[in-house]
Amino acid sequence: MAIDKDKYIQKYIEEGLENTNLVETLIFDIKDGISVEDDLATLLRSLHTLKGSSRMLEFKRIEELSHSLESIFAAFREQRIGLSENAVKLVLASLDLIKSGLASVQQTKNDDIEIHEYVKNLSLLAANEDFLLPEITIKQTKDLKNSYEGNSLQSGTDTEDAGEKNKKDAKKEVKSESIRLSLEKINGIIKSIASLQSLEITAKSILKESDLLNKQLKEFSKLIKDHIKHDLSLTSNLRKLERFGDRLNSSLKNYAIDAENSISGAYDSVISLRTLPLSTIFDNYPRYVYELSQELGKKVHFTITGKENEIDKNIIEGLTDVFMHMARNSIDHGIETPHERIAAGKDETGNFSITCSRESGSMKIVISDDGRGIDHEKIRQKAIKDGLVSEASAASISGEELTSFIFRSGFSTSGKVSNISGRGVGLDVVRGSIEALKGSIIVESVFGKGVTFTIIVPLSIAVLMGFPVECGGFNFIIPANFVETIMLISREDIITVVDRPEIKYNGRIIKLFYLSNILRINTETDKQRDTNFIVIVRSYEDIAAIAVDNINSMRSVILKTMPAFMENVPLFSGIILNEDYEMVSVLHIPTVIKMAKRIKTIDMKKRNVEFENLRKSILVVDDSTPTCEIERDILTSEGYLVDTAADGAQALKAMKTKQYDLVCTDINMPVMDGFMLVENIKKNNELSGIPIIVISSKADEEDQKKAFTLGASRYIIKNSFNSHNLLEAVNELIGGNSVR
């Protein structure tokens, strides 16, 4: 009975590509003498499997070519031949031809490839005789390209035609151990589970209230027992009530713990559906590095570890071009030619490595080479030539500051342009891609010894490891991948250099900034505290000490989608919900450091006085706490002093005790709505000159006309609300904040 090929072809192709890719990867470890015996056994087993399945399905050409490759490595194991550079090229070309054959099977159900020259030369190699490298025809090159595209297509969503065909052939299908889900559907599930976080928060809130009620019940019971000691019935009932309270509190506590564990577990499980191993990117790197080094006339030993670690698919897609550029950069610009390396007293073979590891809820990828390293003097001269710094100031620039120039757009010290170098993708694009993924990159280099790039990105775009901090009554999250360490220092540990506060850290002096000053938050004078919580943060080559009011232990938080009107606020990279169901902003540390550098005033105490005297005050009125916080964060980031009120009555009460430069108000609010608030402000002689911006979801022309008639200066509809149109309106009415 003939075998029904159609039923097995797709599985055969998937297994064939898996085996050829594995062989391709192992070749370089074997060539470099890494775990030769184990790798040879795995490689021969893969080729044998491919040969056997090809024989079963009668794909004779792939079977014969696999057998010829198997003979090569059997001869190598028996030490009858060695793996020269040309031998490796012949093996790689043969593997490419097998992939072309698999592509042909997928398209035509026949392995229509020309193998004669390959089999002939593989046989000569196995016999340790002279052989030639067959030319790869244009057709084979196209087939190879199609094999990659075909493989990619198979992992995606089926077309409608394929879907119809599957329905017709349903009776012929064998049972599958997996199903195919679109990424869009997985993202929908993730969002649904993330919304359950509110149930967890509610459970914890009820538990707190129950615990407080239980304590008050026991105090009340004790008080009654002390006054009425002889009423046994009452005493018995009170004991029952106490026991009931204990049981209820215990049940709620268990429920809160179960809710937290269940939701967290479900979230982690669903997130894992969207993760892929880093091998998705790196499996083809051994061959890529080999062929690139051959093209450049260099010898490179490549190692990679930790590629089995899994990370979010979206992050993998964002990093693919980043890693490819950095690998090309290291091999082309970093590692020297064999002649140059020998002249420098190095081994003629350069080392290029990639190490991946999970660290504090993030993925750490270290890319290093032992090549030329970064020539700071060359960068200094290039910076002077491009007019980025003067010759006088360039002499005092530190090595770290010089290294930061390599991340500037268009900055390059390379004088050559080829099909490898000068492609218009520089380290500025690398930095931008990593920043977009909420990651960071650090460069360490010794000229003549090599360079190391350390990239840290979150494991998932939906989950973040961060440190909750407090500043002036506001809560923020500092992402852990930017944090070097946490310190608690005394006032005596703060030193003053040219009237600027600085601290000692790891044998060096670094600048100290107060988060309250950076974000222009009204708080007590920081310098009067006996102790200060310090967060040492690093972004690229910038390092700074940030002082905060309080800091909590690192925790994993679920990032929420940024509201549309916050997307253009560079200070924040996301939002989360805390246990009190309050929205907390995640700080974008590169922007925070840039803002810190803009602080020109030296004396921080004087700075606080200036804030009090010069900052313009705005009152935000809205019964929605998240809306209030969003508007407050936008305005605070621009230096305005912001207070909030939940309705018109609270707003009027606040305006009697403090002078405001502007009022932003909603319309629909309890107690006193926005219309009545506007009317009351304009009727009051002392308040009538204060401009008012109405921010409402009401889009009717009548509502807008009524607001303007009562005295509103601007009307912003919430559907079109964003940071730009709010700040534009504020600036037109009261001008920009005078403290910068």
Summary of the structure (lengths in Angstrom):
residues: 740
radius of gyration: 33.5
end to end distance: 84.3
largest distance: 111.4
contacts: 2258
relative contact order: 0.05
helix: 52%
strand: 20%
